[in-house]
Amino acid sequence: MTALRKRPYLTFLTLGLLVFVVATFGSDVIARMTIRGEDFWQAVSQHLHYARSIGTTAWLFAPFLLLGLLAASTTKQKNFTAGLSVFLLGALLLGWLYFSAYQRAWTFMNKHGPTAAALSVGLLPVFSAIPLLVCLGLRWFVLRKKNEAGPKTGGISSSLKF
């Protein structure tokens, strides 16, 4: 565990990648099985087929990458517990956002066609700005508490250093 604490960028970027895989893979497979009625292996096969698009996958991964960077920088400036708190809040919010988007996408696919479904998932990184701003607020709050104990250094800009 101490090795993970010494390398926060590696730790949180790896955790971000794992949460991304679980959020996208799990959400899509569950939505395909519950809404479309596909069996497990068919849902996995279809998800892997569409996940091969590197551009789309990178676009969907971007919020998790930002979350990992945010948590790692919080760890560097405060401690591992503070960084982990930021990461867990973000992972919970992004996981819920991605799960609900995949559920909506397959519901839209059945009722309205592929355009609505594509926009539901394709715009996820844009909608992810709100949970990431919540995490940024938590990070600011955690780091502000550190600065109140020490010397005054000049407001919000000093606590947002990466």
WOBEL-V393398 format. One record per pair of residues at least 4 apart in sequence whose C-alpha atoms are under 8 Angstrom apart, sorted by the first residue. I is the first residue (numbers start at 1). J is the second residue. Records with the same first field share a line. If there is no record, write none. Layout:
I: J ; J
//
This chain:
1: 5
2: 6
3: 7
4: 8 ; 10 ; 11
5: 11 ; 80
7: 11
8: 12 ; 72 ; 73 ; 75 ; 76 ; 80
9: 13 ; 68 ; 69 ; 72 ; 73
10: 14
11: 15 ; 72
12: 16 ; 68 ; 69 ; 71 ; 72 ; 87
13: 17 ; 65 ; 68 ; 69
14: 18 ; 68
15: 19 ; 68
16: 20 ; 64 ; 65 ; 67 ; 68 ; 91
17: 21 ; 61 ; 64 ; 65
18: 22
19: 23 ; 64 ; 91 ; 95
20: 24 ; 61 ; 64
21: 25 ; 26
22: 26 ; 27
23: 27 ; 94 ; 95 ; 98 ; 99
24: 28 ; 98 ; 99
25: 29 ; 44 ; 47
26: 30
27: 31 ; 98 ; 99 ; 102 ; 103
28: 32 ; 43 ; 47 ; 99 ; 102 ; 103
29: 33 ; 40 ; 43 ; 44 ; 47
30: 34
31: 35 ; 36 ; 102 ; 103 ; 106
32: 36 ; 37 ; 38 ; 43 ; 106
33: 37 ; 38 ; 39 ; 40 ; 43
34: 38
35: 103 ; 106 ; 107
36: 106 ; 110
38: 42 ; 43
39: 43
40: 44
41: 45
42: 46
43: 47
44: 48
45: 49
46: 50
47: 51
48: 52
51: 56 ; 57
52: 57
53: 57
54: 58
55: 59
56: 60 ; 122
57: 61
58: 62
59: 125
60: 122 ; 124 ; 125
61: 65
62: 66 ; 125
63: 67 ; 125 ; 128 ; 129 ; 132
64: 68 ; 91 ; 94
65: 69
66: 70 ; 132
67: 71 ; 87 ; 90 ; 91 ; 132 ; 135
68: 72 ; 87
69: 73
70: 74 ; 83 ; 86 ; 87 ; 136 ; 139
71: 75 ; 82 ; 83 ; 84 ; 86 ; 87
72: 76 ; 83
73: 77 ; 83 ; 161 ; 162
74: 78 ; 79 ; 80 ; 82 ; 83 ; 86 ; 139 ; 143
75: 79 ; 80 ; 81 ; 82 ; 83 ; 84
76: 80
77: 143
78: 82 ; 83 ; 143 ; 146
79: 83
80: 84
81: 85
82: 86 ; 139 ; 142
83: 87 ; 139
84: 88
85: 89
86: 90 ; 135 ; 138 ; 139
87: 91 ; 135
88: 92
89: 93 ; 135
90: 94 ; 131 ; 132 ; 134 ; 135
91: 95
92: 96
93: 97 ; 131
94: 98 ; 128 ; 131
95: 99
96: 100
97: 101 ; 124 ; 128
98: 102 ; 121 ; 124
99: 103
100: 104
101: 105 ; 120 ; 121 ; 124
102: 106 ; 120 ; 121
103: 107
104: 108 ; 117 ; 120
105: 109 ; 116 ; 117 ; 118 ; 120 ; 121
106: 110 ; 117
107: 111 ; 117
108: 112 ; 113 ; 114 ; 116 ; 117
109: 113 ; 114 ; 116 ; 117
112: 116 ; 117
113: 117
114: 118
115: 119
116: 120
117: 121
118: 122
119: 123
120: 124
123: 127
124: 128
125: 129
128: 132
129: 133
130: 134
131: 135
132: 136
133: 137
134: 138
135: 139
136: 140
137: 141
138: 142
139: 143
140: 144 ; 156 ; 159 ; 160
141: 145
142: 146
143: 147 ; 159
144: 148 ; 156 ; 159
145: 149
146: 150
147: 151 ; 152 ; 153 ; 159
148: 152
153: 158
154: 158
155: 159
156: 160
157: 161
//
